[in-house]
Amino acid sequence: MFKEVKSLFSFLTILTPTMDEDCFTNAAKAMFLFPLVGAFIGLLAGLFGWVTSQFLPSLVVGALVLGFLFLITGLHHTDGLLDFGDGVMAHGSPERKIEIMHDQLTGAGGLSLGIMTFLITAFSIAELDVGILIQGLIVAEVSAKLSMVIGTWAGKEVHQGMSSPFLEAMHGKKGAARLIAALAISFGIAVPLLWLAGVVVVLTAIITSLIMVVISHRHFKGVTGDVLGATNELTRMVSLITLLAVIIWV
């Protein structure tokens, strides 16, 4: 299990930069631990945000925390968000849309989606009260990572690529067990930290990921690595918005 956990951190963060040839396969076997890695990332981001909030304005803290998240995750999923935006906005067949996603250039669709997602995420972090900043970021990252697990479980493979080992692992005979484990871990972290708000945020993440699968199937006839990366970024944003809404209503 040690090598699987190491592969998870190599895939999801820059903390263990060495990636061997079995990294994706090993990470896929332990994909149910994605939310646990997300909790660790959220904890680091939350601590960073709490420290900076002691002497900087909230808007600056929001931007810095988002930058910290980009740094610690190596912009891995961010690239998928931009590619997804280009693919969805492109005209043509699913094959053409996928070809555009793989293009090295970023078009208007990806740029617009990226800017909107980054701004809303930073503003949402800035609006979190310092008292729940750490808890909120932990749950948001847990939800973001859970959304990728659900996306691989509910999605259909388009072609062989980086996402293939994960899709195969979640569609295999242990796929349902891995999904249940990921859900249990997510609720097990979110509920003690935020109680009812934690439940609502995780449920929102599940819905968001399923919507992303529907969109992906419509445009690309399945799920790709870029789609999963975009799902992570968009679910983080939606989770933070949901948390703020619950706080206001409660």
Stockholm file with secondary structure:
# STOCKHOLM 1.0

chainA/1-250         MFKEVKSLFSFLTILTPTMDEDCFTNAAKAMFLFPLVGAFIGLLAGLFGWVTSQFLPSLVVGALVLGFLFLITGLHHTDGLLDFGDGVMAHGSPERKIEIMHDQLTGAGGLSLGIMTFLITAFSIAELDVGILIQGLIVAEVSAKLSMVIGTWAGKEVHQGMSSPFLEAMHGKKGAARLIAALAISFGIAVPLLWLAGVVVVLTAIITSLIMVVISHRHFKGVTGDVLGATNELTRMVSLITLLAVIIWV
#=GR chainA/1-250 SS CHHHHHHHHHHHCSSSCCCCTTHHHHHHHTGGGHHHHHHHHHHHHHHHHHHHTTTSCHHHHHHHHHHHHHHHHTTHHHHHHHHHHHHHHCCSCHHHHHHHHTSSSCCHHHHHHHHHHHHHHHHHHHHSCGGGHHHHHHHHHHHHHHHHHHHHHHCCBCSSSTTHHHHHHHHSTTHHHHHHHHHHHHHHHHHHHHTHHHHHHHHHHHHHHHHHHHHHHHHHSSBCHHHHHHHHHHHHHHHHHHHHHHHHHC
#=GC SS_cons         CHHHHHHHHHHHCSSSCCCCTTHHHHHHHTGGGHHHHHHHHHHHHHHHHHHHTTTSCHHHHHHHHHHHHHHHHTTHHHHHHHHHHHHHHCCSCHHHHHHHHTSSSCCHHHHHHHHHHHHHHHHHHHHSCGGGHHHHHHHHHHHHHHHHHHHHHHCCBCSSSTTHHHHHHHHSTTHHHHHHHHHHHHHHHHHHHHTHHHHHHHHHHHHHHHHHHHHHHHHHSSBCHHHHHHHHHHHHHHHHHHHHHHHHHC
//
